[in-house]
């Protein structure tokens, strides 16, 4: 085999490998809508338009960490993890979501969940959804 043929073969193999990786990434998201907690419990939906919008914002932004508790984030399906946070009240939860939560010079949660395009209203709606969902899943209440 000539060097030119070997080069062409390598390009073809890399292209096929890249296509397989892309296909795998696409298929990985098939079948699930990502609306289940780590324990397999479906996340609640609400008729209230504020909570319905909040759920959409939460699904697009917050679920990445809060669905299963990535990097120490309280999981939405773990009501006990929310008790000390709920004790601070709704306003404090909303302020944390808007301003972020820092720790030792690093972000534990970036402002607006890492999406600076979110409006204050959208962030508050996502927090309201989080509160309502945790309450619905585990009975923990915000004072």
Beta strands, then each sheet from edge to edge (+ up, - down):
strand 1: 101-103
strand 2: 106-109
sheet 1: 1+ 2-
end
